[in-house]
Amino acid sequence: MGANSQSKSKNNAPLFSNFTYQGDDQVYKDNPLKSDEFYTPILQGCYPDPAITRKGDDYYMVCSSFAMFPGVPVFHSKDLVNWTDLGGVLNDVTQFNPHDTGISAGVYAPGITYNPHNDTFYMIVTAFSGGLNNIIVKTKDPKKGWGNPIKLGFGGIDPCIFFDDDGKGYIVHNDAPDNGKERYNGHRVIKVWEYDVENDKVIPGTDKIIVDGGVDPAKNPIWIEAPHLYKKDGKYFLMCAEGGTGGNHTEVIFKSDSPKGPFIPAPSNPILTQRFFPRDRANKVDWAGHADLVKGPGDKYYGVFLAVRPNEKNRVNTGRETFILPVDWSGEFPVFENGLIPLEPKLKMPKGVSENKTGKEGFFPNGNFTFNDNFTATKLDYRWIGLRGPREKFITTSKKGLTINPFDTNIKEVKPTSTLFYRQQHNSFSLTTTIDYKPKSDKDLAGVVALQNEASNYVFGITMKDKDYYVVLQKNQKTRRDAEVNSTIVGSAKIDIKKPIQLQIKAKGDEYNFSYSLDRVNFVNVGGPVSGDILSTDVAGGFTGCLLGLYATSNNDAHP
């Protein structure tokens, strides 16, 4: 679509071009791949809560997206190594509209299941916006889009749907105990419902608690969640996360003769965790859990799950990412291979998979990769996302690059902002972009942001004071949940704008630097280095990772 010159002058819209994101993590330099290896995580950056399904030789995987838009990113693979980004399942803002939710609301913990009885894929998820709650959407082909959300009549979170050999459907999900009577903080249950496949609804009165508390109720286990049902050798298996999605996260498994229980926990639980190891271990991967299983190439089982790669200060800026491990299910219960020892950064490719094409031929990249975008393609890369609303509401692309038409909203507001986001995918990285922009008042600002949430972020952009142009670095942080966002100017510099300038964010672990260049060679630092602590989950809270954005506003309050 062409940029509208009239709206550009009217709204004073910036033009972005020559975007480059480059990963620089030491772990990938120290662990180069051999020809038969691939990296895990398979999805770097904030792609948590993975769920996976298979039809023939096609694998489809979905992840949580919270208030990012479109909702529920979906990926396709033929081999579990090379993945293609198919965009988001919930891409119609009239049906999924997280416009007034905090970044960690929206949608999370999806399930995806292929039903061979009617050749249909089901994506089921909890939506914390628009009164949707638990919904299901269907398609015959995930590559061609999805149907309308169907509201389901039950509460709780983390739903997953399962189809038995006889075609019957069942939904399992996390919920509060009956009557809301928690025995202790974190006491939750897993429920099962029978599902009416013809009419797409749960059958009233069929709900039953199948796990109360967790593996060992006598020990008051917390946050039993993320359930998935499987059937193998005539028996039913229920796999869940336990312990909360932080340092005590684990994956556990139960077995039954019926999808409605009773479910008996495996004596070998947990079957996946990183909770038992020294805090200061090298190349640490932590918080592993929230898993799903699939039969992979050569009928070998694999499990996808979330985990994190903290930086040197044990902060989580890249968010919860999607990892994969082979699973040994030769015995009675499945066990993640090497899932109970410190996780390694690379794996052997599945049997029969001959080539690692990650980062090539349109496949999602891994390791230390570079992502370049001039914004001249007819279709914007799916890695670019909006927050609380569609990116198409504020962008136009042309042969010159990307124009962002600024909203009258500030990055600190719980509203859609005119910001195009890219997930931070490495602990150490550099981001550089060229911006052509001349603000007309101190209310105008355009530039780049590093954002953990609406109350924890850095804004680095060009604005105006009196008749002069400035580049300014603003830190926004809420010190208490009930407090106002505290905004401080970390640094600023008066600049002479005669031609487009470059803006840069560089991070090395916890240390972030924001710089500009007037000559495309020499970069001038502003206000740095600064701590990335407010861009981490442990300081900012919530469930997301750091998002790096191209930002414009006509409601600026960052004044030099």
Phi, psi and omega in degrees: 000145184274149177287140181269110185295328180294314180292331180296314181288323181293313183266356180056058188273136176284153175247120179257142176208173175049056177276131176224125172244130183228123178276146185214048181278134183297327184301326180281332175290324182280345184229068179295151183279141165273171188295339182252026184235160172215161183271148166233130017291148176275336171237106180276148183091189189285082173229074186269175171055052184289146170225150190218150175213171185219139168229113183061237178261012180255128177249137177234137183227139177236160180220167175288151177225351176057233182269008176290156184225135002289164184274148174060081176298143182232139184233153180234144176212157173256352191212003181073357179256309186259117188243141175248134179279120181259007181091210183245145179292313184264086187245012178249110186293343176285344180253326176230109187228092182272036192296338185236026181250148172299161188298332181267012173262224180076240179235140171206162181059065178280161168239151174223131184217134173266130178255107183291341183290331177231015177051051185225141173264140179239128169247125183237138187200159173263127181247117181265055178195152173063018179068023183281313185059226183280128183227160174227142174230151187231159172200155170275337184211106181300342179283347185247013179098175188233161179283189181282149177298136176249120181287138181249146189268056174210162180262201181080189183222179173058048181284150174216142181250143183226139178243125183279172181300332181272006178090352179291146180252148178220143173243133172245148180199165175276146177205167171288157176302157179305139182065012178068016185272090176284134174285335183197164179294125182097001177288118179224168179229162170251129179247154173236143174233148166281144186243130177277100185293326182293321187251003178051062174203156174285150182273115184306139176085357181266359184289145183210137174283124181249343170222128180244102179097303181156204186297313182233090184304333181295338181264010181052056180295146184248152171052053168291125188199184177051051183284147172222137177258140176224161174230131179212130178053040176080358180250157180253136181237134178244117179250134184221160167269151179215149174098358183087157189273030177241222187294341179258013183299134176217165174242133184229161185224146179230163182224147180208165172271354184216148176294347179256014174085187003287146181258126182256127180292148176293143177292343185266007180298147358282160179259354175200129171190160172237020190281346192263005193252162182302141183297329187260024181292154182288149177048046188296131166245135187222175173064024186294135179164196181053067191251166172214147184250150175210147174278119186262195179306141180068022181058027176266132180284147173225155176233133171259148185199165175266150171200173181232156174242091182294157175275189189294342176260016178065028178260150185250096180260333180277354176080187177278126187246167180262118179251169178216147174216150168292153182235130177268111177239041177279338178261201184292318183243150176285147175223133177291124182292123184061025178271357178245016171232166180306130185290142179264157184281349181218159183226161169287141179292150179302154181303131178090351178271118192263338189218133172270109182253014182303134181082000180233157174054033178084001179277147181301138184277161174223165177074211177270094183246167174243134176243117178249143176210124173262357178064026181260353179291153181292336182235125181289139180303140182294344178291342174278129184226160170264174175233119181069008179180168185289142178297331183295346180289339186227001182246151165223144178241151179207184178294344180273338181139210186252123174258129175252115177276113192290135170280162174272043178231147180262153183302338183276352183274147177273069180213167171298132176246156179276073182224127176261120190253149174228132183291139169291124187244001179219153173289328176239127185202169168226144177229128179225138175215154176261137180231131176251108190197137172227104179297155181252348177201176180286354175276346179268134171209141172215145180170222183234155178226153167239118194227126169266320171199183184297342182245011179212096184195164171244138174244128181229105187205180181259131176218190186230145172220125189057243179246012183253155177260142180225151164253133190226142176247118181246134175254127179243124181210137174260120184279332175226157183300323184267007183267167172285157175290128179269116182253129178229146175271112182282325179188160176205162179211133176286133183229157177253110183267101175252338180207173180305147179241165178254140173244145185220139168242129176233134177233139170231092186065236184281347185265121179246142176231139179241126186220163175225159177222133176266343185240007179066014179234304185261126180255137181250122181284144177237114170074005189247180359288155178236159181281140174272015184301320183287352178263009182253152180297323186289335177266314184277340184079186178082189188241003187259170172258177179292135175249137179253125191232153167261120198231142171216144179211150170252019179229049184286141172232015177267096186249127181293000000 
